[in-house]
């Protein structure tokens, strides 16, 4: 392994760790705050929200910086087919949406009161739930990118 390959390995590792922390933190908050039985107290909800908010800034910075490096690395390699670029663009757009949503949602507690079915469904999909679902989709797209890259390297 040369220096470039080691650098890219470290960048991929940091990107993966940050993604796991983001999705894991979102899943933890989702399960804890929406779990069965007695609802957590307001102070516990605020403590969880505060802890995750403190984690978001460094995680977002790591994801953004490593994502930029990995995007340029892939776009300048032979694996950058049209399907690869389309999936990568979708992943980046959803990721940016996650950053915006997380910044808004973790600042203010979402309202869960809704009187009609459609607003109730939308209320359930915003904030932490939507953030978690978007993270899972981004993770799936990352795996799809890996498959597309491997196919391109095999010459398919």
C-alpha positions as CSV (number, residue, x, y, z in Angstrom):
1,X,0.0,0.0,0.0
2,X,1.3,3.4,-0.9
3,X,0.6,6.7,0.9
4,X,-2.5,7.6,-1.2
5,X,-4.1,4.2,-0.6
6,X,-3.5,4.5,3.2
7,X,-4.9,8.0,3.2
8,X,-8.1,6.8,1.3
9,X,-8.4,3.9,3.7
10,X,-8.4,6.2,6.7
11,X,-10.8,8.6,5.0
12,X,-13.2,5.7,4.2
13,X,-12.9,4.4,7.8
14,X,-13.7,7.8,9.2
15,X,-16.6,8.3,6.9
16,X,-18.0,4.9,7.9
17,X,-17.5,5.5,11.6
18,X,-19.3,8.9,11.3
19,X,-22.2,7.3,9.4
20,X,-22.5,4.6,12.0
21,X,-22.5,7.1,14.8
22,X,-25.1,9.3,13.1
23,X,-27.5,6.4,12.2
24,X,-26.8,4.6,15.5
25,X,-27.5,7.8,17.5
26,X,-30.7,8.4,15.5
27,X,-31.8,4.8,16.1
28,X,-31.0,5.0,19.8
29,X,-33.0,8.2,20.2
30,X,-35.8,6.8,18.1
31,X,-36.1,3.5,20.1
32,X,-35.7,5.2,23.5
33,X,-38.0,8.1,22.8
34,X,-40.7,6.0,21.1
35,X,-40.3,2.7,23.0
36,X,-43.1,0.7,24.5
37,X,-44.4,1.4,27.9
38,X,-44.0,4.6,29.9
39,X,-42.7,7.6,27.9
40,X,-39.3,9.0,29.1
41,X,-39.5,12.1,31.2
42,X,-39.1,15.5,29.6
43,X,-35.7,16.0,31.3
44,X,-34.5,12.6,29.8
45,X,-35.8,13.7,26.4
46,X,-33.9,17.0,26.7
47,X,-30.8,15.2,27.9
48,X,-30.8,12.9,24.9
49,X,-31.5,15.7,22.5
50,X,-28.7,17.7,24.0
51,X,-26.2,14.8,23.8
52,X,-27.0,14.0,20.2
53,X,-26.9,17.7,19.3
54,X,-23.4,17.9,20.7
55,X,-22.4,14.9,18.6
56,X,-23.9,16.3,15.4
57,X,-21.4,19.1,14.7
58,X,-18.3,16.9,14.6
59,X,-20.0,14.0,12.9
60,X,-21.4,16.4,10.2
61,X,-18.0,17.9,9.7
62,X,-16.4,14.4,9.4
63,X,-19.1,13.2,7.0
64,X,-18.8,16.4,4.8
65,X,-15.0,16.5,4.6
66,X,-14.5,12.8,4.0
67,X,-17.5,12.7,1.6
68,X,-15.9,15.4,-0.5
69,X,-12.6,13.5,-0.6
70,X,-14.3,10.3,-1.5
71,X,-16.6,11.9,-4.1
72,X,-13.7,13.4,-6.0
73,X,-11.7,10.2,-5.7
74,X,-14.5,8.1,-7.2
75,X,-15.5,10.7,-9.9
76,X,-11.9,10.7,-11.2
77,X,-11.7,6.9,-11.3
78,X,-12.8,4.4,-13.9
79,X,-15.9,3.4,-11.8
80,X,-17.7,6.7,-12.5
81,X,-20.3,5.4,-14.8
82,X,-23.6,7.2,-15.4
83,X,-25.5,5.0,-13.0
84,X,-22.8,5.5,-10.4
85,X,-22.9,9.3,-10.7
86,X,-26.7,9.3,-10.5
87,X,-26.7,7.2,-7.3
88,X,-23.9,9.2,-5.8
89,X,-25.8,12.5,-6.6
90,X,-28.9,11.0,-4.9
91,X,-26.9,10.0,-1.9
92,X,-25.3,13.4,-1.6
93,X,-28.7,15.2,-1.9
94,X,-30.3,13.0,0.8
95,X,-27.2,13.5,3.0
96,X,-27.4,17.3,2.6
97,X,-31.2,17.1,3.4
98,X,-30.3,15.1,6.5
99,X,-27.8,17.8,7.6
100,X,-30.5,20.5,7.2
101,X,-33.2,18.5,8.9
102,X,-30.9,17.5,11.8
103,X,-29.9,21.1,12.3
104,X,-33.6,22.2,12.5
105,X,-35.0,19.2,14.3
106,X,-32.5,18.9,17.1
107,X,-32.8,22.6,17.9
108,X,-36.6,22.5,18.6
109,X,-38.7,19.6,19.8
110,X,-41.2,18.5,17.1
111,X,-44.9,18.8,17.7
112,X,-46.7,15.4,17.7
113,X,-50.2,16.9,18.0
114,X,-52.2,16.6,14.8
115,X,-56.0,16.4,14.3
116,X,-56.4,14.7,11.0
117,X,-54.8,11.5,9.6
118,X,-52.5,13.1,6.9
119,X,-50.9,15.7,9.3
120,X,-50.5,12.9,11.9
121,X,-48.6,10.7,9.4
122,X,-46.5,13.7,8.4
123,X,-45.8,14.6,12.0
124,X,-44.7,11.0,12.6
125,X,-42.3,11.2,9.6
126,X,-40.6,14.4,10.5
127,X,-37.7,15.0,12.8
128,X,-36.0,11.9,14.3
129,X,-38.1,9.4,12.4
130,X,-37.4,11.0,9.0
131,X,-33.8,11.5,9.9
132,X,-33.4,7.8,10.7
133,X,-35.2,6.7,7.5
134,X,-33.0,9.0,5.4
135,X,-29.9,7.7,7.1
136,X,-30.9,4.1,6.3
137,X,-31.5,5.0,2.7
138,X,-28.1,6.8,2.4
139,X,-26.5,3.7,3.9
140,X,-28.3,1.5,1.3
141,X,-27.1,3.8,-1.5
142,X,-23.6,3.5,-0.2
143,X,-23.8,-0.2,-0.6
144,X,-25.3,0.2,-4.1
145,X,-22.3,2.4,-5.0
146,X,-19.9,-0.2,-3.8
147,X,-21.7,-2.8,-6.0
148,X,-21.6,-0.5,-9.0
149,X,-17.9,0.3,-8.5
150,X,-17.1,-3.5,-8.2
151,X,-19.0,-4.1,-11.4
152,X,-17.2,-1.3,-13.2
153,X,-13.8,-2.7,-12.1
154,X,-14.8,-6.2,-13.4
155,X,-15.7,-4.7,-16.7
156,X,-19.5,-5.3,-16.7
